[in-house]
Amino acid sequence: MITPITAAPVKSSPEGYLLPYLRPQDIADIIIMSVLVYQLYSWFKNTKALQVVLGLAFLVILYVVTRALGLFMTSWILQELGTVVFVVIIVIFQVEIRQALYRFSLLRNFFGRQENLQQLDFMDISTALFALAAERTGALVVFQRREPLDEYLHHGVPLDSVASGQLIGTIFMNGTPLHDGAVLIKDGRVAQASCHLPLSLNTELPRNLGTRHRAGIGLTERSDAVAVMVSEERGEVTLAISGEIERVNSPETLSERLNALLSAAAPVVEPETIKARLLKNFWPKVVTVGLVLVCWLIITVKQGGIVSVTVPIKFHNLPDDVVLMKNVPEDVEVQLNVFSSLIPSPRQLDIVADINLAKLREGISVLPIRTDDFKLPLGVVVTSVKPSSVRVHADRKVRKELRVKVKSIGRLAGSMHLRRIIAEPGSVTVEGPASVLSRLTDVETEPLDLAAIRRNEVVEKPLQRPAPMVGVLHEGQVKLRVITTEK
């Protein structure tokens, strides 16, 4: 009797799968990449890193165009050049890459060093800076927040003093040894003075900004620090954060801004509505989403095509009370649709049809082959299977006691005569299909060569499998006691 086991049939992927049907995973894919790309753009805009990325993007476009036009030499040179460029970028921009990875870290707020800025008297420091501005004395004060600044500070003189307006005014007084450079305030103390900072590479900055302002802006472009600059030419006080500058008109305003930006109790960023966040820098965000969408379409819509592979059939969850006799066929022809040329060819993967036999019973069953029976990488789906089912013959598993039969070859040497051979044990238990065990009466040993036997000798021999799919439930070998007599 043939027992059909019903299951969900193999569903073919609709034509043009990617264009009319957008999966939730695809939307999440585009959103995540858009956020990451825009965040990188926000960090690296107006820096050398962004300019290099734009240059690389131009080379990539040039490579795609030359390859499509069949310009083999140019495309080959660009391809070989690409393997070297990325190594050069990692070496040149290792600081920017390390800073980006640090900013991406979700655990830095938990394990990072917490600053203690409550003891700073912002009004005292602000008054001192405006006093320097009134005297047309230049100054640059940097406040460290969460991100470390050690890699950006050069030639600084350690101080480790309590931060006060009098100390800052003394440091920047004309003629003092430490007046040239920046003062670093961290953990509520003046940590260093006369520090050299990296200059901003933003070409859009006003030309009237001197080295002091470009140094303060350059540091805030690379970190989350806050910098306050005092111009000796104009007598102005300017605040820099995230590469942006703003003019401050009074000590009270500067104190409020520093308190909002640096106090541990105050939020670093003023709260904004979701709508305001989405509309802020609207066109850069639109361009970012558009570029990510184009890249997604290039990667996914450029399908790898239809591939046919021959897949072997395997089984799992076979019930303990049945034995799998045979299955027809032993492999199937599977047609796969590969949705991206970036996915490795299915011919290079170890793909099998792994069928669940948990409901298999004695007799002949027809099992449909489902899509869940194939473990495929993302972007690869099954379109058809030929044949779409497998015919499985199963038999009931039983145990039976069989007599041990000694198989001998050759003849005894000399005048010895074989009297008999006693096997210990004389019978063993075997396990296998009921239809096969019903025809078996004994289990043979491995051949015993009588020519090598001496008088009344005991030897050990393993048992042979009596039939395919039949197992002998006996550990070790069988002792054969060979009894001989003289002729």
Backbone torsions as a table, in degrees:
resi	resn	phi	psi	omega
1	MET	NA	138.1	-179.8
2	ILE	-100.4	123.3	-179.8
3	THR	-105.0	109.8	176.8
4	PRO	-78.6	136.5	175.4
5	ILE	-110.0	112.5	-175.5
6	THR	-79.5	149.5	177.3
7	ALA	-159.1	169.8	179.3
8	ALA	-64.9	131.0	-179.2
9	PRO	-72.1	165.1	176.5
10	VAL	-71.9	125.1	-180.0
11	LYS	-95.8	130.0	178.2
12	SER	-79.9	144.6	177.5
13	SER	-73.8	131.9	-179.0
14	PRO	-65.5	151.2	179.1
15	GLU	-66.2	143.6	-178.5
16	GLY	63.3	41.2	-172.6
17	TYR	-54.9	-45.2	-170.5
18	LEU	-75.8	-30.0	-173.8
19	LEU	-80.0	-51.7	-178.7
20	PRO	-81.0	-17.0	-174.2
21	TYR	-125.9	115.8	-180.0
22	LEU	-109.3	117.5	-178.0
23	ARG	-74.1	156.1	172.5
24	PRO	-58.3	-33.7	177.9
25	GLN	-63.7	-35.8	179.2
26	ASP	-67.3	-40.4	178.3
27	ILE	-63.9	-44.6	177.9
28	ALA	-63.1	-37.3	178.4
29	ASP	-60.2	-45.7	-179.0
30	ILE	-68.1	-41.9	-178.8
31	ILE	-64.7	-45.4	-178.5
32	ILE	-61.8	-47.2	-179.0
33	MET	-66.7	-34.5	177.8
34	SER	-64.1	-43.0	179.1
35	VAL	-63.7	-43.6	-179.0
36	LEU	-65.2	-45.0	-178.5
37	VAL	-65.2	-42.4	179.4
38	TYR	-66.2	-36.8	178.2
39	GLN	-64.6	-42.5	176.5
40	LEU	-63.3	-40.3	177.8
41	TYR	-62.2	-41.4	-179.2
42	SER	-63.9	-36.6	-179.0
43	TRP	-74.4	-38.3	-169.4
44	PHE	-105.8	5.0	-179.9
45	LYS	-65.0	147.2	-178.8
46	ASN	62.6	23.7	176.8
47	THR	-122.0	168.3	178.3
48	LYS	-63.2	-33.2	-178.0
49	ALA	-60.1	-44.8	-179.9
50	LEU	-66.2	-39.0	179.0
51	GLN	-63.3	-38.1	178.3
52	VAL	-68.4	-38.6	178.1
53	VAL	-62.3	-41.7	177.6
54	LEU	-63.7	-39.3	176.1
55	GLY	-63.5	-39.8	177.6
56	LEU	-65.8	-39.4	178.3
57	ALA	-60.7	-39.1	177.5
58	PHE	-63.7	-40.8	178.7
59	LEU	-65.1	-38.1	178.5
60	VAL	-63.8	-45.0	178.4
61	ILE	-62.1	-41.4	179.0
62	LEU	-63.7	-37.9	178.3
63	TYR	-65.0	-43.7	-179.9
64	VAL	-63.3	-42.5	-178.4
65	VAL	-66.5	-46.3	-179.0
66	THR	-65.1	-34.9	178.2
67	ARG	-69.8	-38.6	178.8
68	ALA	-68.0	-31.8	179.8
69	LEU	-84.5	-3.6	178.8
70	GLY	79.5	22.9	176.4
71	LEU	-84.2	85.1	-168.4
72	PHE	-65.5	-42.1	-176.2
73	MET	-66.8	-46.4	-179.4
74	THR	-64.2	-45.0	-179.8
75	SER	-65.7	-35.4	179.0
76	TRP	-67.3	-41.9	179.6
77	ILE	-64.1	-43.6	178.9
78	LEU	-64.3	-37.4	179.0
79	GLN	-65.9	-44.0	178.7
80	GLU	-68.3	-34.8	179.1
81	LEU	-66.8	-32.4	-178.8
82	GLY	-63.7	-30.1	179.6
83	THR	-69.7	-22.8	-179.3
84	VAL	-94.3	-32.6	-174.1
85	VAL	-61.8	-42.1	-177.1
86	PHE	-65.9	-35.2	175.7
87	VAL	-65.5	-41.5	178.4
88	VAL	-63.1	-40.1	-180.0
89	ILE	-63.4	-42.5	-180.0
90	ILE	-62.4	-38.2	-179.5
91	VAL	-71.2	-45.1	-174.9
92	ILE	-72.4	-43.3	-174.2
93	PHE	-106.9	37.7	-179.6
94	GLN	-65.9	-32.3	178.6
95	VAL	-66.6	-47.4	179.9
96	GLU	-63.6	-39.1	179.5
97	ILE	-66.2	-42.1	178.5
98	ARG	-64.2	-39.1	179.1
99	GLN	-67.2	-38.7	177.8
100	ALA	-64.3	-43.0	178.3
101	LEU	-64.7	-36.1	177.5
102	TYR	-64.4	-40.2	-179.4
103	ARG	-70.8	-28.6	178.0
104	PHE	-74.9	-18.6	-175.8
105	SER	-65.5	124.9	-179.7
106	LEU	-82.4	-13.4	-175.8
107	LEU	-100.1	-1.1	-175.1
108	ARG	-67.5	-26.4	178.3
109	ASN	-74.5	-20.1	180.0
110	PHE	-91.0	-39.6	-175.9
111	PHE	-103.9	-8.6	179.0
112	GLY	-71.0	160.0	-179.3
113	ARG	-73.1	126.7	179.3
114	GLN	-86.5	134.0	-177.2
115	GLU	-88.2	151.9	179.2
116	ASN	-115.6	91.7	-174.9
117	LEU	-108.4	6.0	-177.8
118	GLN	-66.0	-26.3	-175.3
119	GLN	-79.4	-7.9	179.2
120	LEU	-71.8	134.5	174.8
121	ASP	-96.8	92.6	-174.8
122	PHE	-63.9	-35.1	-179.4
123	MET	-67.1	-38.1	179.0
124	ASP	-65.1	-44.2	179.7
125	ILE	-66.9	-41.1	-180.0
126	SER	-63.9	-41.6	178.8
127	THR	-62.1	-40.8	179.4
128	ALA	-64.9	-39.9	-179.6
129	LEU	-67.3	-40.2	177.9
130	PHE	-70.2	-28.6	173.8
131	ALA	-65.8	-38.9	175.7
132	LEU	-65.1	-39.3	178.9
133	ALA	-63.8	-38.4	179.4
134	ALA	-65.8	-31.0	178.6
135	GLU	-87.5	2.8	-176.4
136	ARG	56.6	45.5	176.1
137	THR	-110.0	121.7	-178.5
138	GLY	-70.4	148.9	179.2
139	ALA	-155.7	153.7	176.8
140	LEU	-144.1	114.2	-178.9
141	VAL	-118.2	128.5	-178.6
142	VAL	-114.0	130.8	177.2
143	PHE	-108.5	119.0	177.7
144	GLN	-82.2	137.0	175.9
145	ARG	-108.4	-120.8	-175.1
146	ARG	-80.9	-37.9	-175.0
147	GLU	-81.8	133.5	179.3
148	PRO	-67.4	149.8	-176.3
149	LEU	-117.8	6.0	-173.1
150	ASP	-57.6	-36.9	-175.7
151	GLU	-73.7	-12.7	-179.8
152	TYR	-100.7	-10.8	-176.3
153	LEU	-98.3	131.8	-179.0
154	HIS	-132.4	142.7	173.4
155	HIS	60.0	28.2	177.8
156	GLY	-78.4	152.1	177.6
157	VAL	-102.9	117.9	-179.3
158	PRO	-64.8	138.6	178.4
159	LEU	-125.0	-53.4	-177.2
160	ASP	55.4	60.1	-178.7
161	SER	-122.2	160.6	176.9
162	VAL	-66.9	132.3	-178.3
163	ALA	-76.3	125.3	178.5
164	SER	-148.4	160.6	179.1
165	GLY	-65.5	-37.0	179.8
166	GLN	-63.6	-41.6	-179.4
167	LEU	-65.9	-43.4	179.7
168	ILE	-64.3	-41.2	177.1
169	GLY	-63.3	-36.0	179.3
170	THR	-69.6	-40.9	-177.6
171	ILE	-62.2	-42.1	-174.6
172	PHE	-92.4	7.2	176.3
173	MET	-64.4	135.6	-178.5
174	ASN	-57.7	132.6	177.4
175	GLY	96.9	-12.9	178.4
176	THR	-77.7	152.2	-175.6
177	PRO	-62.6	-24.7	-172.8
178	LEU	-107.1	11.1	-174.1
179	HIS	-73.0	-22.9	-177.7
180	ASP	-90.3	112.1	-179.5
181	GLY	128.1	-168.3	-176.7
182	ALA	-108.5	151.1	173.1
183	VAL	-101.9	131.1	179.2
184	LEU	-103.8	125.5	175.6
185	ILE	-114.3	120.1	175.6
186	LYS	-144.0	149.5	-177.3
187	ASP	54.7	32.4	176.9
188	GLY	76.5	10.0	-177.4
189	ARG	-133.7	157.1	173.8
190	VAL	-80.0	106.4	-174.4
191	ALA	-83.6	-44.2	-178.2
192	GLN	-143.1	161.3	174.9
193	ALA	-137.7	163.5	179.7
194	SER	58.3	40.6	-178.9
195	CYS	-86.8	142.5	173.2
196	HIS	-97.1	133.1	-176.0
197	LEU	-116.2	156.9	176.1
198	PRO	-69.6	138.6	-178.6
199	LEU	-82.1	151.4	176.5
200	SER	-72.5	142.2	177.4
201	LEU	-104.8	13.6	179.9
202	ASN	-71.3	113.4	-177.4
203	THR	-76.7	-8.5	-177.9
204	GLU	-93.3	1.4	178.6
205	LEU	-68.8	147.2	177.6
206	PRO	-58.3	145.2	-176.6
207	ARG	-71.5	-19.9	-178.8
208	ASN	-78.4	-3.9	177.4
209	LEU	-80.4	129.4	-177.9
210	GLY	-89.7	-167.6	-176.9
211	THR	-63.1	-37.8	-178.4
212	ARG	-61.7	-44.1	179.5
213	HIS	-69.2	-40.1	179.6
214	ARG	-66.7	-30.8	176.9
215	ALA	-70.3	-43.5	178.9
216	GLY	-64.9	-41.6	178.3
217	ILE	-67.6	-40.2	-179.6
218	GLY	-60.8	-38.2	178.6
219	LEU	-68.4	-40.5	-179.5
220	THR	-72.4	-20.0	173.7
221	GLU	-69.7	-30.2	-174.7
222	ARG	-98.6	-8.1	-176.4
223	SER	-151.2	-178.7	178.1
224	ASP	-95.6	16.5	-178.5
225	ALA	-67.7	162.3	175.3
226	VAL	-116.0	132.6	-178.7
227	ALA	-123.8	139.2	175.9
228	VAL	-118.9	123.4	-178.6
229	MET	-114.1	139.1	174.7
230	VAL	-114.8	122.1	-178.7
231	SER	-88.3	125.2	178.1
232	GLU	-80.0	-21.5	178.3
233	GLU	-77.8	-43.1	-173.4
234	ARG	-107.2	-11.9	-178.9
235	GLY	67.7	33.2	-177.8
236	GLU	-108.3	151.7	174.5
237	VAL	-110.5	126.3	-176.0
238	THR	-125.8	140.2	178.1
239	LEU	-109.0	133.9	179.8
240	ALA	-121.9	134.5	175.6
241	ILE	-153.4	132.4	179.8
242	SER	55.9	35.5	177.8
243	GLY	79.7	-0.2	179.1
244	GLU	-107.4	145.1	-178.5
245	ILE	-117.6	150.5	176.1
246	GLU	-144.6	139.0	-179.8
247	ARG	-83.1	138.0	180.0
248	VAL	-112.6	133.5	-171.3
249	ASN	-99.7	-15.9	-176.1
250	SER	-149.9	157.8	176.9
251	PRO	-62.2	-34.2	179.9
252	GLU	-64.7	-42.6	178.7
253	THR	-64.8	-43.0	178.9
254	LEU	-63.5	-40.8	179.2
255	SER	-63.0	-41.5	178.8
256	GLU	-65.1	-41.6	-179.9
257	ARG	-65.7	-43.4	179.3
258	LEU	-66.2	-38.7	178.6
259	ASN	-64.3	-40.3	179.5
260	ALA	-69.0	-34.8	-176.2
261	LEU	-84.8	-29.3	-168.8
262	LEU	-113.4	-23.2	-177.8
263	SER	-67.5	138.9	-179.0
264	ALA	-66.1	-28.8	-178.0
265	ALA	-80.1	-21.1	-177.3
266	ALA	-95.0	146.7	177.3
267	PRO	-68.3	146.1	-179.7
268	VAL	-70.6	-37.1	-179.0
269	VAL	-118.3	132.8	178.3
270	GLU	-65.3	138.8	-177.0
271	PRO	-62.9	139.3	178.5
272	GLU	-128.3	152.6	175.5
273	THR	-73.3	161.0	179.9
274	ILE	-62.4	-39.2	179.4
275	LYS	-63.6	-40.8	179.9
276	ALA	-66.1	-38.3	178.5
277	ARG	-65.9	-38.2	-179.1
278	LEU	-70.8	-37.4	-177.5
279	LEU	-82.4	-15.4	178.7
280	LYS	-68.8	131.1	-175.7
281	ASN	52.8	51.4	-171.3
282	PHE	-61.7	-50.0	-174.0
283	TRP	-68.9	-39.1	172.2
284	PRO	-59.3	-35.3	178.5
285	LYS	-69.0	-40.2	178.6
286	VAL	-63.2	-43.4	179.1
287	VAL	-63.6	-40.0	179.2
288	THR	-62.1	-47.6	179.1
289	VAL	-61.8	-40.8	179.0
290	GLY	-62.1	-44.0	179.0
291	LEU	-64.5	-42.3	178.3
292	VAL	-63.5	-40.2	179.5
293	LEU	-64.2	-41.8	178.1
294	VAL	-62.5	-44.8	178.5
295	CYS	-62.5	-40.0	178.9
296	TRP	-62.9	-42.0	179.1
297	LEU	-65.1	-39.8	179.5
298	ILE	-63.6	-40.1	-176.7
299	ILE	-74.3	-41.1	-171.8
300	THR	-94.9	-40.8	-176.8
301	VAL	-71.9	-30.0	176.5
302	LYS	-72.8	85.6	-171.6
303	GLN	-72.1	151.8	176.3
304	GLY	-78.5	-9.7	175.8
305	GLY	98.1	-178.2	178.8
306	ILE	-92.5	129.1	-178.1
307	VAL	-125.6	134.2	176.0
308	SER	-108.1	128.6	-179.5
309	VAL	-133.0	150.7	174.6
310	THR	-93.2	122.4	-171.8
311	VAL	-117.7	128.5	176.0
312	PRO	-72.3	155.5	178.7
313	ILE	-101.8	127.9	174.7
314	LYS	-124.5	165.2	-175.8
315	PHE	-132.6	153.6	174.3
316	HIS	-145.7	166.8	-178.7
317	ASN	60.1	40.9	175.9
318	LEU	-70.8	126.1	179.4
319	PRO	-58.2	150.1	-176.8
320	ASP	-70.2	-20.6	-174.0
321	ASP	-96.5	6.9	178.9
322	VAL	-130.6	159.8	178.3
323	VAL	-123.3	132.4	177.8
324	LEU	-80.8	114.9	-176.6
325	MET	-84.2	-53.1	179.3
326	LYS	-165.0	162.2	175.8
327	ASN	-137.1	143.9	-179.6
328	VAL	-131.6	121.9	-1.1
329	PRO	-83.5	175.6	177.3
330	GLU	-91.9	-16.1	173.9
331	ASP	-148.0	161.3	-176.4
332	VAL	-129.6	158.4	176.1
333	GLU	-95.9	117.3	-175.5
334	VAL	-112.8	131.7	175.7
335	GLN	-102.8	122.6	-175.3
336	LEU	-114.9	141.4	175.1
337	ASN	-106.1	116.6	-179.4
338	VAL	-99.1	120.0	-172.2
339	PHE	-88.9	-2.5	179.6
340	SER	-148.4	139.9	177.2
341	SER	-72.0	-12.2	178.4
342	LEU	-80.0	-14.6	-179.2
343	ILE	-80.2	135.4	178.0
344	PRO	-58.4	150.3	-180.0
345	SER	-62.5	135.0	178.7
346	PRO	-58.0	-22.7	177.9
347	ARG	-66.2	-20.6	178.9
348	GLN	-90.9	-4.5	-178.1
349	LEU	-102.4	153.6	178.7
350	ASP	-89.8	82.6	-177.3
351	ILE	-98.8	133.2	177.6
352	VAL	-135.3	157.4	172.2
353	ALA	-96.3	101.0	-175.7
354	ASP	-98.0	104.3	-171.3
355	ILE	-98.8	138.0	-179.8
356	ASN	-84.3	124.8	-178.4
357	LEU	-108.8	23.5	-175.8
358	ALA	-60.9	-30.7	-177.9
359	LYS	-99.8	12.8	-178.1
360	LEU	-70.9	138.8	177.9
361	ARG	-128.1	172.4	-178.9
362	GLU	-61.6	136.1	179.5
363	GLY	118.3	-158.5	-179.0
364	ILE	-108.0	127.3	-179.1
365	SER	-125.1	148.6	175.3
366	VAL	-109.7	116.2	-175.9
367	LEU	-108.4	120.6	174.6
368	PRO	-68.3	149.1	177.6
369	ILE	-97.2	119.4	-175.8
370	ARG	-100.2	166.2	176.4
371	THR	-66.9	-28.7	179.2
372	ASP	-69.4	-14.1	-179.9
373	ASP	-77.0	-8.0	-179.5
374	PHE	-111.9	130.6	174.0
375	LYS	-98.4	104.8	-173.6
376	LEU	-117.7	152.0	175.1
377	PRO	-70.7	162.7	178.0
378	LEU	-60.9	139.5	-179.9
379	GLY	91.5	3.4	178.2
380	VAL	-125.2	125.9	179.7
381	VAL	-129.0	155.5	178.8
382	VAL	-87.5	128.3	177.3
383	THR	-102.2	-32.6	178.3
384	SER	-160.8	155.3	177.8
385	VAL	-134.8	129.2	178.3
386	LYS	-128.5	122.1	-12.4
387	PRO	-69.5	162.6	-175.5
388	SER	-88.4	2.3	178.9
389	SER	-147.0	163.8	179.2
390	VAL	-127.0	137.6	-179.1
391	ARG	-96.1	118.9	-174.0
392	VAL	-116.7	129.7	176.2
393	HIS	-106.9	119.5	-179.6
394	ALA	-121.9	148.1	179.6
395	ASP	-127.3	158.5	179.6
396	ARG	-71.7	135.9	-179.6
397	LYS	-89.2	125.8	-179.4
398	VAL	-133.3	169.0	174.9
399	ARG	-120.8	148.8	-177.2
400	LYS	-150.0	146.3	178.0
401	GLU	-92.1	123.6	179.9
402	LEU	-120.2	147.6	178.8
403	ARG	-75.0	143.3	177.1
404	VAL	-84.2	122.3	-179.8
405	LYS	-110.9	125.0	-178.3
406	VAL	-84.5	125.2	176.9
407	LYS	-101.3	120.0	-176.7
408	SER	-121.3	151.3	176.1
409	ILE	-133.2	159.4	178.0
410	GLY	75.1	-172.0	-178.3
411	ARG	-132.3	154.1	177.5
412	LEU	-65.8	147.6	-179.2
413	ALA	-81.6	153.0	174.0
414	GLY	67.4	-140.0	-175.1
415	SER	-98.2	13.8	-179.6
416	MET	-75.8	147.1	178.6
417	HIS	-124.9	132.4	-179.2
418	LEU	-76.4	120.3	178.9
419	ARG	-89.0	-52.0	174.6
420	ARG	-171.0	166.7	177.6
421	ILE	-126.2	124.2	-178.4
422	ILE	-106.3	125.0	178.7
423	ALA	-97.4	134.3	177.1
424	GLU	-125.4	113.0	1.4
425	PRO	-77.9	164.6	-178.6
426	GLY	-83.7	-15.7	179.0
427	SER	-147.5	155.3	179.6
428	VAL	-137.5	163.4	178.6
429	THR	-97.7	134.8	177.2
430	VAL	-121.7	160.4	-178.5
431	GLU	-135.7	136.3	-180.0
432	GLY	174.5	-168.2	-179.4
433	PRO	-63.2	141.4	-178.8
434	ALA	-62.0	-38.2	-178.1
435	SER	-66.4	-29.5	-180.0
436	VAL	-82.5	-44.3	-177.5
437	LEU	-66.7	-24.4	179.6
438	SER	-65.2	-21.6	-179.0
439	ARG	-98.2	-0.7	-176.0
440	LEU	-102.3	142.0	177.8
441	THR	-124.0	-21.7	-177.5
442	ASP	-150.6	167.7	177.3
443	VAL	-123.1	124.8	-178.4
444	GLU	-87.8	151.2	174.4
445	THR	-88.3	170.2	171.2
446	GLU	-62.8	149.2	-175.8
447	PRO	-55.5	134.1	177.0
448	LEU	-101.4	117.6	-179.0
449	ASP	-82.7	107.0	-178.0
450	LEU	-68.4	-23.7	-178.9
451	ALA	-65.2	-22.8	-179.4
452	ALA	-94.7	3.8	-176.2
453	ILE	-87.2	136.3	170.5
454	ARG	-101.0	177.7	-171.3
455	ARG	-63.6	128.7	177.2
456	ASN	46.3	61.7	-176.5
457	GLU	-104.8	151.5	176.4
458	VAL	-114.3	124.1	179.5
459	VAL	-126.4	163.4	177.9
460	GLU	-117.7	137.4	-179.8
461	LYS	-137.1	140.8	175.0
462	PRO	-76.7	160.9	179.1
463	LEU	-91.2	144.8	176.1
464	GLN	-88.2	150.9	175.3
465	ARG	-67.2	123.5	-175.0
466	PRO	-69.2	-26.8	-178.9
467	ALA	-164.2	158.4	175.3
468	PRO	-58.5	144.8	178.9
469	MET	67.2	14.1	177.1
470	VAL	-114.5	126.1	180.0
471	GLY	-109.8	143.3	178.3
472	VAL	-94.8	121.9	-177.6
473	LEU	-91.6	58.4	179.0
474	HIS	-138.1	122.0	179.9
475	GLU	-86.3	138.9	178.0
476	GLY	85.3	-167.6	-177.3
477	GLN	-105.8	168.4	-179.8
478	VAL	-97.8	132.8	176.4
479	LYS	-81.1	129.6	179.2
480	LEU	-115.1	114.7	178.8
481	ARG	-95.6	108.7	-177.6
482	VAL	-93.2	116.1	-179.1
483	ILE	-105.0	123.6	-178.5
484	THR	-123.6	162.2	174.5
485	THR	-136.6	161.1	176.4
486	GLU	-82.9	140.9	178.0
487	LYS	-71.6	NA	NA
